[in-house]
Amino acid sequence: MQQRNFEEILTVIARKHHSTVDDVRREMEIALQEGLSNPDPDIRAQWARIPSKGPTPTLEELVTYIAAKIS
């Protein structure tokens, strides 16, 4: 997913929820970190399947992965 497309997605979400892009990004980051820290081995295995360039997926990588799974 291109950075511009991701920013557009965040903008749409922010507008829909009467929020800001920064707030949406911050809430998504919190949810990402909470998910990654889940101690359940099955959940951790699911997170490990998400392709990422670093040790953990970025928001963009997560959204790209989810979008590919649902389309």
Residue pairs with C-beta under 8 A, 6 or more apart in sequence:
1 60
1 63
1 64
1 67
3 60
6 59
6 60
6 63
7 21
9 63
10 21
10 24
10 25
11 21
13 19
13 24
14 20
14 21
14 23
14 24
17 24
25 59
28 59
29 59
32 56
32 57
32 59
32 62
35 43
35 47
36 47
36 56
38 44
38 47
47 57
50 57
50 61
50 62
50 65
51 57
51 61
51 65
52 58
52 61
53 61
57 65
